[in-house]
Structure formats: structure tokens, C-alpha cells
Amino acid sequence: MLERNRIEKGGFVLFLVIVTIGLTLVVSHFIGAMLWAGLAAIMFHSLNERLLERWPEKRTRAATMTLLIITFAVIIPAMLIGTMVVDQASGVFEQMRTGQINFAAYFKQVHDALPLRIQTMAENAGFGTFELAQSKISEALGNSASLITQRALAIGANAAAFMLAFAVGLYVTFFLLRDGYALGPQIVRALPLEPSVASRLVDRFVAVVRATIKGSVLVALAQGALGAITFAIVGLPASLLWGALMAIAALLPAIGPAIVWGPVAIYLFATGAIWQGAVVIASGVMVIGLADNVLRPMLVGRDTGIPDWLVLVTTLGGIELLGLSGIVVGPVVGALFLTGWQILTEQRLSNQGLALRPAEGQGEAP
């Protein structure tokens, strides 16, 4: 009888694994949309609760209003800005293709404006000649612009699939907002973990998601917007494109937006645009650089507890594996990894302490 129960339990576990894999394959095309729906539900949970205070027992109305706010305050502006960035990227790529923009010539201007000692150091820095560095950098920039254009064309070609995924994401977000109060505890109870461990991991997941989006994504968007405004003031073309690149760089702790505005300032100085270069440096140091220190404490109530080096590695790895979703998924996986091992260590030390107590008591004199 005992053996039969074990077989039946093992068969049921196998059945759960199979149907879980099957469901994942069935909804694989909408995984990204469902992921961002869950993130949106977590981020706008407080807003939904405030609307519920105004309309008690009207969860459908509160969820609908929250979804409308998300759509008009976040999604539509993001789409408009994204469209403009893609248009500017396409324009830059077209100008590079026709020779109107020649990055090699720009780098030569910077090279010739540098002191002779720095020119010698640059030529002996492993590239062999500075011309080789020019060609490599120009090729990398050209490939990046080409890739952006290709992705934009791919999105346009798959507009129907994108709109379907977008609609699914909004639909799932609505139900997560409306029924999340009951769905969340059910998920915690269903996890095959001790209740205390499951609750701790879920709390950690929610905290890191909020900290990553509010403390990283929003701050990076603010720094990118400030960079775009700065570049527009000094008259640089494709300022939105440069601002988008700065926002992406701001997501990486060890890199930051200086990797974008620094070379731009050097180029402006080298080409005789003195006041423009001074404005870019002043804005980069006193405005863009300080935005992180000012906004992050306001947006994030507590630290994620993840080392900067792990945030960098997990963010880059997440982007490489999952694209845009990896910006959030990477740090979340890193945080859950650290939390899981921390829980295991605490349990092991607790068990060792319990095991040592009887042994210590046996050695005591009666």
C-alpha cells in the first residue's frame, strides 16, 4: 500500500511537470507580455488600492481606471518617444550610408586636437595605429545603427503580432490588478516550499522588482531625458537617440551615462565648440550625475541588497538572454539567488545549533 502511494504521488508530480512544460510552450509567444503585465500589476498595486478606497467593493472599476492611467500616462508616451528614437536612428544610419556622417573623420579631428603625448599613447595602446581604432569604432557604431534599423523594420513587419501581444498584456494586467489580492496568496501557498521560506522569497521578489524599476529604470529614464535636453540645447543632431543611449548606459552601475556624454564633450572641445562642450560637462556632472543621488533615495525606500557588480553582470546577461525584459529579470534572479542561499545557510546553522545542544548537555556534570 505504501509503495502504491509513492508511485501515485510520483506519477502526479510527473503529471504536474509535464502539464507545466506544456503550458509554458503554449503561451511561449506571450511570455514577455505576461511578464510585463505582472510587473505593471506590482508597480501600480498602490494606485489600484487608493482607487479601491474611493470605490469600495468596486474592484472592476478600480482595475479599469488603473489600466487607463497606465495606458495614457506610461504606454502611449513611451510608444511616441520610441517611434521618434527609431526615426532618428534610421536617419543617422541613412546619413552614415550616404557619407554625410563620417565617424572616422570625426575621430581624426579629435585625434589631431589631442596633445602629442596622448596621441602616442593612443597609437601604442594595443590598436597598432589610431586609424585601426577609428575603423573598429566606426564599424561598431555602424552595426549598432543598422541593428536598430533592422529591429524597427522587424517590428513594423510583425505589427499584427505585436498588437496581439500588447492586447494580451493589457488583458492580463487588468485581471492581475482586479484579482491579485486573492491570486498572490494562492501562489504562495502552492509553492512547494516551507510557508516561511515561500513568503520570504515572494517578499524579496516584489521588493527587488519595485526597487529595480523605480530605482534603476525610472532614474535611467530621467538621466536619459536630461541628456537629450542637454544635447538639444547645444545643437547636436538626433538628441533623442543620444538620450536613449544614455538611459541604457545609466542602467549599468559600473558604466553610467558618462560613457555617452564624455566622448561627446571631448569631440565638441576638439572641434572648437568650447561653450557647447562646457555645457555638456556641466550638465553631465551637476545635473545628470546628481540625478541618481537625488532621485534614487526618493523613489526607493530600501536598498535591494544586491552588490553593484552583480547588478551589472545580471543586467547585461539578462539583456543578452531576454532583451528588454532582462533589465528587470536579471537583477531579480540575482536577488533570489542570494536570498535562497542566505535562507539555506541560516537553516543549516540553525540545525547545527540544535544538534550541538544535546552533545553539550551530555558533557555537563550532574
KOLGUKOL-946070 format. One record per residue (C-alpha): x, y, z; residue number from 1. Coordinates in Angstrom, 3 decimals, always signed. Layout:
N
+----------+----------+----------+-----+
!       px !       py !       pz ! seq !
+----------+----------+----------+-----+
!        X !        Y !        Z ! NUM !
...
+----------+----------+----------+-----+
//
This chain:
366
+----------+----------+----------+-----+
!       px !       py !       pz ! seq !
+----------+----------+----------+-----+
!   +0.000 !   +0.000 !   +0.000 !   1 !
!   +2.830 !   +2.357 !   +0.906 !   2 !
!   +4.628 !   +1.550 !   -2.335 !   3 !
!   +1.444 !   +2.213 !   -4.305 !   4 !
!   +1.035 !   +5.628 !   -2.628 !   5 !
!   +4.603 !   +6.529 !   -3.546 !   6 !
!   +4.030 !   +5.558 !   -7.171 !   7 !
!   +0.796 !   +7.532 !   -7.338 !   8 !
!   +2.432 !  +10.587 !   -5.739 !   9 !
!   +5.382 !  +10.348 !   -8.122 !  10 !
!   +3.031 !   +9.986 !  -11.075 !  11 !
!   +1.086 !  +13.054 !  -10.010 !  12 !
!   +4.306 !  +15.090 !   -9.685 !  13 !
!   +5.350 !  +13.895 !  -13.154 !  14 !
!   +1.933 !  +14.921 !  -14.490 !  15 !
!   +2.340 !  +18.408 !  -12.991 !  16 !
!   +5.796 !  +18.768 !  -14.559 !  17 !
!   +4.502 !  +17.714 !  -17.992 !  18 !
!   +1.455 !  +20.000 !  -17.982 !  19 !
!   +3.582 !  +22.903 !  -16.679 !  20 !
!   +6.062 !  +22.457 !  -19.523 !  21 !
!   +3.170 !  +22.106 !  -21.963 !  22 !
!   +1.509 !  +25.299 !  -20.737 !  23 !
!   +4.829 !  +27.151 !  -20.984 !  24 !
!   +5.216 !  +26.041 !  -24.602 !  25 !
!   +1.617 !  +27.011 !  -25.429 !  26 !
!   +1.973 !  +30.561 !  -24.064 !  27 !
!   +5.635 !  +30.976 !  -25.044 !  28 !
!   +4.808 !  +33.692 !  -27.601 !  29 !
!   +3.176 !  +35.752 !  -24.858 !  30 !
!   +5.703 !  +35.184 !  -22.064 !  31 !
!   +7.131 !  +38.681 !  -22.454 !  32 !
!   +3.685 !  +40.302 !  -22.451 !  33 !
!   +2.637 !  +38.333 !  -19.362 !  34 !
!   +5.897 !  +39.194 !  -17.603 !  35 !
!   +5.404 !  +42.927 !  -18.128 !  36 !
!   +1.761 !  +42.563 !  -17.124 !  37 !
!   +2.888 !  +41.125 !  -13.798 !  38 !
!   +5.473 !  +43.869 !  -13.343 !  39 !
!   +2.857 !  +46.535 !  -14.110 !  40 !
!   +0.448 !  +44.982 !  -11.607 !  41 !
!   +3.149 !  +45.048 !   -8.925 !  42 !
!   +4.207 !  +48.617 !   -9.662 !  43 !
!   +0.661 !  +50.042 !   -9.792 !  44 !
!   -0.765 !  +47.995 !   -6.931 !  45 !
!   -0.659 !  +51.028 !   -4.607 !  46 !
!   -2.565 !  +53.160 !   -7.118 !  47 !
!   -5.179 !  +50.444 !   -7.507 !  48 !
!   -5.574 !  +50.237 !   -3.719 !  49 !
!   -6.067 !  +54.002 !   -3.487 !  50 !
!   -8.807 !  +53.817 !   -6.101 !  51 !
!  -10.388 !  +50.966 !   -4.129 !  52 !
!  -10.533 !  +53.242 !   -1.095 !  53 !
!  -12.574 !  +55.651 !   -3.211 !  54 !
!  -14.770 !  +52.890 !   -4.664 !  55 !
!  -15.011 !  +50.123 !   -2.033 !  56 !
!  -16.144 !  +46.746 !   -3.356 !  57 !
!  -15.751 !  +48.055 !   -6.941 !  58 !
!  -12.664 !  +46.119 !   -7.944 !  59 !
!  -13.566 !  +46.028 !  -11.630 !  60 !
!  -13.974 !  +49.796 !  -11.788 !  61 !
!  -10.735 !  +50.404 !   -9.864 !  62 !
!   -8.784 !  +47.993 !  -12.090 !  63 !
!  -10.224 !  +49.621 !  -15.230 !  64 !
!   -9.262 !  +53.122 !  -14.084 !  65 !
!   -5.766 !  +51.929 !  -13.134 !  66 !
!   -5.341 !  +50.350 !  -16.560 !  67 !
!   -6.462 !  +53.572 !  -18.267 !  68 !
!   -3.939 !  +55.564 !  -16.223 !  69 !
!   -1.180 !  +53.106 !  -17.171 !  70 !
!   -2.139 !  +53.353 !  -20.833 !  71 !
!   -2.313 !  +57.137 !  -21.128 !  72 !
!   +0.440 !  +58.056 !  -18.650 !  73 !
!   +3.029 !  +55.390 !  -19.498 !  74 !
!   +2.360 !  +53.269 !  -22.573 !  75 !
!   +1.285 !  +55.896 !  -25.124 !  76 !
!   +4.093 !  +58.375 !  -24.250 !  77 !
!   +6.632 !  +55.520 !  -24.338 !  78 !
!   +5.420 !  +54.484 !  -27.793 !  79 !
!   +5.606 !  +58.037 !  -29.118 !  80 !
!   +9.131 !  +58.533 !  -27.781 !  81 !
!  +10.190 !  +55.115 !  -29.068 !  82 !
!   +8.887 !  +55.975 !  -32.523 !  83 !
!  +10.861 !  +59.215 !  -32.571 !  84 !
!  +14.032 !  +57.449 !  -31.400 !  85 !
!  +13.679 !  +54.831 !  -34.144 !  86 !
!  +13.116 !  +57.572 !  -36.740 !  87 !
!  +16.258 !  +59.393 !  -35.602 !  88 !
!  +18.250 !  +56.150 !  -35.601 !  89 !
!  +17.087 !  +55.414 !  -39.140 !  90 !
!  +18.070 !  +58.934 !  -40.197 !  91 !
!  +21.541 !  +58.586 !  -38.663 !  92 !
!  +22.047 !  +55.237 !  -40.385 !  93 !
!  +20.974 !  +56.717 !  -43.738 !  94 !
!  +23.390 !  +59.636 !  -43.307 !  95 !
!  +26.197 !  +57.189 !  -42.465 !  96 !
!  +25.370 !  +55.123 !  -45.548 !  97 !
!  +25.467 !  +58.143 !  -47.832 !  98 !
!  +28.635 !  +59.545 !  -46.253 !  99 !
!  +27.066 !  +62.633 !  -44.708 ! 100 !
!  +28.199 !  +61.337 !  -41.316 ! 101 !
!  +31.773 !  +60.040 !  -41.237 ! 102 !
!  +32.764 !  +58.872 !  -37.783 ! 103 !
!  +36.317 !  +58.176 !  -38.939 ! 104 !
!  +36.727 !  +61.851 !  -39.889 ! 105 !
!  +35.274 !  +62.936 !  -36.538 ! 106 !
!  +37.693 !  +60.711 !  -34.636 ! 107 !
!  +40.548 !  +62.095 !  -36.722 ! 108 !
!  +39.556 !  +65.596 !  -35.671 ! 109 !
!  +39.642 !  +64.544 !  -32.031 ! 110 !
!  +42.957 !  +62.738 !  -32.524 ! 111 !
!  +44.614 !  +65.746 !  -34.156 ! 112 !
!  +43.416 !  +68.041 !  -31.356 ! 113 !
!  +44.979 !  +65.877 !  -28.625 ! 114 !
!  +48.482 !  +66.587 !  -27.252 ! 115 !
!  +51.293 !  +64.667 !  -28.958 ! 116 !
!  +51.969 !  +62.554 !  -25.868 ! 117 !
!  +48.354 !  +61.380 !  -25.716 ! 118 !
!  +48.389 !  +60.724 !  -29.460 ! 119 !
!  +51.434 !  +58.487 !  -28.988 ! 120 !
!  +49.807 !  +56.684 !  -26.075 ! 121 !
!  +46.671 !  +56.089 !  -28.141 ! 122 !
!  +48.679 !  +54.666 !  -31.020 ! 123 !
!  +50.570 !  +52.334 !  -28.639 ! 124 !
!  +47.501 !  +51.207 !  -26.662 ! 125 !
!  +47.212 !  +47.878 !  -28.450 ! 126 !
!  +45.407 !  +49.008 !  -31.584 ! 127 !
!  +48.615 !  +49.356 !  -33.568 ! 128 !
!  +47.516 !  +52.614 !  -35.220 ! 129 !
!  +44.817 !  +55.079 !  -34.395 ! 130 !
!  +43.334 !  +54.515 !  -37.858 ! 131 !
!  +42.585 !  +50.903 !  -36.885 ! 132 !
!  +40.775 !  +52.141 !  -33.779 ! 133 !
!  +38.785 !  +54.515 !  -35.974 ! 134 !
!  +37.705 !  +51.742 !  -38.302 ! 135 !
!  +36.739 !  +49.429 !  -35.434 ! 136 !
!  +34.716 !  +52.087 !  -33.638 ! 137 !
!  +33.082 !  +53.261 !  -36.858 ! 138 !
!  +32.214 !  +49.681 !  -37.754 ! 139 !
!  +30.729 !  +49.075 !  -34.306 ! 140 !
!  +28.646 !  +52.249 !  -34.496 ! 141 !
!  +27.511 !  +51.404 !  -37.992 ! 142 !
!  +26.499 !  +47.893 !  -36.967 ! 143 !
!  +24.604 !  +49.278 !  -33.967 ! 144 !
!  +22.662 !  +51.738 !  -36.094 ! 145 !
!  +21.993 !  +49.037 !  -38.678 ! 146 !
!  +20.762 !  +46.680 !  -35.959 ! 147 !
!  +18.392 !  +49.327 !  -34.588 ! 148 !
!  +17.002 !  +49.899 !  -38.063 ! 149 !
!  +16.571 !  +46.180 !  -38.697 ! 150 !
!  +14.748 !  +45.743 !  -35.386 ! 151 !
!  +12.493 !  +48.671 !  -36.227 ! 152 !
!  +11.665 !  +47.136 !  -39.629 ! 153 !
!  +11.045 !  +43.760 !  -37.954 ! 154 !
!   +8.608 !  +45.370 !  -35.521 ! 155 !
!   +6.820 !  +47.036 !  -38.412 ! 156 !
!   +6.628 !  +43.764 !  -40.334 ! 157 !
!   +5.226 !  +41.964 !  -37.284 ! 158 !
!   +2.867 !  +44.748 !  -36.273 ! 159 !
!   -0.083 !  +42.347 !  -36.011 ! 160 !
!   +1.804 !  +40.002 !  -33.653 ! 161 !
!   +2.993 !  +42.957 !  -31.597 ! 162 !
!   -0.513 !  +44.363 !  -31.256 ! 163 !
!   -1.826 !  +40.935 !  -30.253 ! 164 !
!   +0.841 !  +40.558 !  -27.563 ! 165 !
!   +0.178 !  +44.115 !  -26.420 ! 166 !
!   -3.555 !  +43.420 !  -26.098 ! 167 !
!   -2.868 !  +40.199 !  -24.186 ! 168 !
!   -0.581 !  +42.100 !  -21.823 ! 169 !
!   -3.262 !  +44.700 !  -21.081 ! 170 !
!   -5.871 !  +41.990 !  -20.611 ! 171 !
!   -3.708 !  +40.060 !  -18.148 ! 172 !
!   -2.782 !  +43.270 !  -16.316 ! 173 !
!   -6.466 !  +44.034 !  -15.754 ! 174 !
!   -7.148 !  +40.676 !  -14.126 ! 175 !
!   -3.965 !  +40.798 !  -12.049 ! 176 !
!   -4.997 !  +44.205 !  -10.722 ! 177 !
!   -8.543 !  +43.094 !  -10.026 ! 178 !
!   -7.865 !  +39.620 !   -8.607 ! 179 !
!   -4.275 !  +39.975 !   -7.393 ! 180 !
!   -5.362 !  +40.209 !   -3.753 ! 181 !
!   -6.565 !  +36.584 !   -3.940 ! 182 !
!   -4.160 !  +35.244 !   -6.568 ! 183 !
!   -0.988 !  +36.250 !   -4.696 ! 184 !
!   -1.674 !  +34.222 !   -1.502 ! 185 !
!   -2.765 !  +31.249 !   -3.631 ! 186 !
!   +0.580 !  +31.271 !   -5.454 ! 187 !
!   +2.479 !  +31.450 !   -2.152 ! 188 !
!   +0.509 !  +28.507 !   -0.733 ! 189 !
!   +1.001 !  +26.470 !   -3.925 ! 190 !
!   +4.806 !  +26.796 !   -3.910 ! 191 !
!   +6.451 !  +23.502 !   -2.824 ! 192 !
!   +8.361 !  +25.293 !   -0.064 ! 193 !
!   +8.009 !  +25.905 !   +3.642 ! 194 !
!   +5.485 !  +28.716 !   +4.201 ! 195 !
!   +8.080 !  +30.963 !   +5.849 ! 196 !
!  +10.590 !  +30.400 !   +3.027 ! 197 !
!   +7.966 !  +30.915 !   +0.297 ! 198 !
!   +6.724 !  +34.122 !   +1.913 ! 199 !
!  +10.265 !  +35.447 !   +2.295 ! 200 !
!  +11.142 !  +34.721 !   -1.340 ! 201 !
!   +7.945 !  +36.343 !   -2.620 ! 202 !
!   +8.528 !  +39.435 !   -0.474 ! 203 !
!  +12.077 !  +39.615 !   -1.805 ! 204 !
!  +10.835 !  +39.250 !   -5.383 ! 205 !
!   +8.331 !  +42.093 !   -5.021 ! 206 !
!  +10.861 !  +44.354 !   -3.265 ! 207 !
!  +13.526 !  +43.836 !   -5.930 ! 208 !
!  +11.056 !  +44.349 !   -8.785 ! 209 !
!   +9.920 !  +47.650 !   -7.311 ! 210 !
!  +13.467 !  +48.753 !   -6.480 ! 211 !
!  +14.756 !  +47.794 !   -9.939 ! 212 !
!  +12.005 !  +49.586 !  -11.844 ! 213 !
!  +11.749 !  +52.634 !   -9.580 ! 214 !
!  +15.401 !  +52.921 !   -8.620 ! 215 !
!  +17.026 !  +51.889 !  -11.893 ! 216 !
!  +14.639 !  +52.190 !  -14.819 ! 217 !
!  +12.982 !  +55.449 !  -13.763 ! 218 !
!  +16.286 !  +57.041 !  -12.762 ! 219 !
!  +17.851 !  +55.934 !  -16.053 ! 220 !
!  +14.925 !  +57.412 !  -17.997 ! 221 !
!  +15.306 !  +60.678 !  -16.087 ! 222 !
!  +19.042 !  +60.800 !  -16.836 ! 223 !
!  +18.402 !  +59.986 !  -20.491 ! 224 !
!  +15.801 !  +62.771 !  -20.707 ! 225 !
!  +18.208 !  +65.252 !  -19.118 ! 226 !
!  +20.899 !  +64.156 !  -21.569 ! 227 !
!  +18.577 !  +64.560 !  -24.546 ! 228 !
!  +17.639 !  +68.075 !  -23.385 ! 229 !
!  +21.319 !  +68.954 !  -22.939 ! 230 !
!  +22.239 !  +67.701 !  -26.413 ! 231 !
!  +19.309 !  +69.598 !  -27.922 ! 232 !
!  +20.451 !  +72.814 !  -26.214 ! 233 !
!  +23.965 !  +72.556 !  -27.667 ! 234 !
!  +22.557 !  +71.764 !  -31.110 ! 235 !
!  +23.612 !  +68.125 !  -31.535 ! 236 !
!  +21.549 !  +66.178 !  -34.101 ! 237 !
!  +19.499 !  +63.107 !  -33.058 ! 238 !
!  +19.379 !  +64.259 !  -29.436 ! 239 !
!  +16.638 !  +61.742 !  -28.566 ! 240 !
!  +18.785 !  +58.895 !  -29.882 ! 241 !
!  +21.736 !  +60.003 !  -27.745 ! 242 !
!  +19.401 !  +60.358 !  -24.766 ! 243 !
!  +18.126 !  +56.810 !  -25.284 ! 244 !
!  +21.700 !  +55.506 !  -25.402 ! 245 !
!  +22.444 !  +57.433 !  -22.204 ! 246 !
!  +19.389 !  +55.897 !  -20.496 ! 247 !
!  +20.598 !  +52.416 !  -21.431 ! 248 !
!  +24.098 !  +53.175 !  -20.135 ! 249 !
!  +22.611 !  +54.564 !  -16.892 ! 250 !
!  +21.132 !  +51.128 !  -16.142 ! 251 !
!  +24.649 !  +49.728 !  -15.689 ! 252 !
!  +26.266 !  +50.679 !  -12.340 ! 253 !
!  +29.877 !  +50.405 !  -13.485 ! 254 !
!  +29.322 !  +52.357 !  -16.712 ! 255 !
!  +26.784 !  +55.128 !  -16.256 ! 256 !
!  +25.730 !  +57.922 !  -18.624 ! 257 !
!  +29.227 !  +59.463 !  -18.639 ! 258 !
!  +30.231 !  +56.908 !  -21.280 ! 259 !
!  +27.941 !  +58.824 !  -23.672 ! 260 !
!  +28.265 !  +62.489 !  -22.704 ! 261 !
!  +32.024 !  +62.229 !  -22.004 ! 262 !
!  +33.096 !  +61.425 !  -25.597 ! 263 !
!  +30.549 !  +63.946 !  -26.899 ! 264 !
!  +32.134 !  +66.675 !  -24.751 ! 265 !
!  +35.635 !  +65.695 !  -25.925 ! 266 !
!  +34.506 !  +65.879 !  -29.543 ! 267 !
!  +32.935 !  +69.316 !  -29.024 ! 268 !
!  +36.117 !  +70.682 !  -27.443 ! 269 !
!  +38.288 !  +69.140 !  -30.172 ! 270 !
!  +36.191 !  +70.724 !  -32.917 ! 271 !
!  +36.264 !  +74.200 !  -31.335 ! 272 !
!  +32.739 !  +74.151 !  -29.858 ! 273 !
!  +34.002 !  +75.351 !  -26.483 ! 274 !
!  +30.818 !  +76.610 !  -24.837 ! 275 !
!  +28.859 !  +73.593 !  -26.080 ! 276 !
!  +31.431 !  +71.223 !  -24.575 ! 277 !
!  +31.394 !  +73.180 !  -21.305 ! 278 !
!  +27.595 !  +72.949 !  -21.161 ! 279 !
!  +27.695 !  +69.184 !  -21.745 ! 280 !
!  +30.308 !  +68.657 !  -18.987 ! 281 !
!  +28.495 !  +70.960 !  -16.540 ! 282 !
!  +25.180 !  +69.211 !  -17.193 ! 283 !
!  +26.780 !  +65.767 !  -17.023 ! 284 !
!  +28.438 !  +66.414 !  -13.664 ! 285 !
!  +25.997 !  +68.709 !  -11.882 ! 286 !
!  +22.637 !  +67.653 !  -13.347 ! 287 !
!  +22.768 !  +64.198 !  -14.904 ! 288 !
!  +25.300 !  +62.824 !  -12.428 ! 289 !
!  +23.468 !  +64.114 !   -9.364 ! 290 !
!  +20.051 !  +62.906 !  -10.579 ! 291 !
!  +20.875 !  +59.394 !   -9.404 ! 292 !
!  +21.819 !  +60.555 !   -5.892 ! 293 !
!  +18.717 !  +62.736 !   -5.597 ! 294 !
!  +16.044 !  +60.575 !   -7.241 ! 295 !
!  +17.039 !  +57.091 !   -6.069 ! 296 !
!  +16.510 !  +57.738 !   -2.313 ! 297 !
!  +13.163 !  +59.395 !   -3.134 ! 298 !
!  +11.921 !  +56.536 !   -5.332 ! 299 !
!  +13.314 !  +53.547 !   -3.409 ! 300 !
!  +12.536 !  +53.195 !   +0.261 ! 301 !
!  +15.082 !  +50.463 !   +0.907 ! 302 !
!  +18.131 !  +49.030 !   -0.761 ! 303 !
!  +17.881 !  +45.918 !   -2.905 ! 304 !
!  +20.828 !  +44.380 !   -1.068 ! 305 !
!  +22.499 !  +43.350 !   -4.346 ! 306 !
!  +26.177 !  +44.230 !   -4.914 ! 307 !
!  +26.804 !  +46.599 !   -7.810 ! 308 !
!  +28.971 !  +44.065 !   -9.626 ! 309 !
!  +26.147 !  +41.502 !   -9.515 ! 310 !
!  +23.639 !  +44.090 !  -10.764 ! 311 !
!  +25.969 !  +44.827 !  -13.695 ! 312 !
!  +26.519 !  +41.171 !  -14.613 ! 313 !
!  +22.871 !  +40.127 !  -14.210 ! 314 !
!  +21.601 !  +43.144 !  -16.141 ! 315 !
!  +23.961 !  +42.533 !  -19.069 ! 316 !
!  +23.254 !  +38.791 !  -19.006 ! 317 !
!  +19.511 !  +39.378 !  -18.781 ! 318 !
!  +19.542 !  +41.758 !  -21.749 ! 319 !
!  +21.607 !  +39.271 !  -23.763 ! 320 !
!  +19.200 !  +36.429 !  -22.932 ! 321 !
!  +15.793 !  +38.117 !  -22.820 ! 322 !
!  +16.201 !  +41.536 !  -24.421 ! 323 !
!  +14.409 !  +44.425 !  -22.738 ! 324 !
!  +12.795 !  +42.170 !  -20.123 ! 325 !
!  +16.255 !  +41.171 !  -18.901 ! 326 !
!  +16.712 !  +44.638 !  -17.383 ! 327 !
!  +14.339 !  +43.548 !  -14.608 ! 328 !
!  +14.584 !  +39.756 !  -14.760 ! 329 !
!  +18.387 !  +39.682 !  -14.417 ! 330 !
!  +18.625 !  +41.551 !  -11.080 ! 331 !
!  +15.556 !  +39.692 !   -9.752 ! 332 !
!  +17.199 !  +36.321 !  -10.449 ! 333 !
!  +20.398 !  +37.556 !   -8.781 ! 334 !
!  +18.477 !  +38.721 !   -5.703 ! 335 !
!  +16.544 !  +35.440 !   -5.418 ! 336 !
!  +19.824 !  +33.539 !   -5.776 ! 337 !
!  +21.372 !  +35.452 !   -2.868 ! 338 !
!  +18.215 !  +35.163 !   -0.760 ! 339 !
!  +17.891 !  +31.429 !   -1.395 ! 340 !
!  +21.457 !  +30.726 !   -0.343 ! 341 !
!  +21.059 !  +33.001 !   +2.668 ! 342 !
!  +17.974 !  +31.056 !   +3.796 ! 343 !
!  +19.789 !  +27.743 !   +3.285 ! 344 !
!  +22.765 !  +28.963 !   +5.316 ! 345 !
!  +20.529 !  +30.150 !   +8.140 ! 346 !
!  +18.661 !  +26.832 !   +8.235 ! 347 !
!  +21.927 !  +24.854 !   +8.233 ! 348 !
!  +23.385 !  +26.929 !  +11.071 ! 349 !
!  +20.122 !  +26.584 !  +12.999 ! 350 !
!  +20.151 !  +22.802 !  +12.566 ! 351 !
!  +23.783 !  +22.632 !  +13.619 ! 352 !
!  +22.949 !  +24.643 !  +16.739 ! 353 !
!  +20.132 !  +22.263 !  +17.626 ! 354 !
!  +22.409 !  +19.266 !  +17.066 ! 355 !
!  +25.138 !  +20.676 !  +19.311 ! 356 !
!  +22.910 !  +21.374 !  +22.300 ! 357 !
!  +22.326 !  +17.722 !  +23.361 ! 358 !
!  +26.013 !  +16.962 !  +22.929 ! 359 !
!  +26.914 !  +19.927 !  +25.100 ! 360 !
!  +24.379 !  +18.810 !  +27.729 ! 361 !
!  +25.830 !  +15.277 !  +27.874 ! 362 !
!  +29.204 !  +16.628 !  +28.893 ! 363 !
!  +27.854 !  +18.572 !  +31.842 ! 364 !
!  +28.260 !  +17.252 !  +35.379 ! 365 !
!  +25.040 !  +16.151 !  +37.064 ! 366 !
+----------+----------+----------+-----+
//
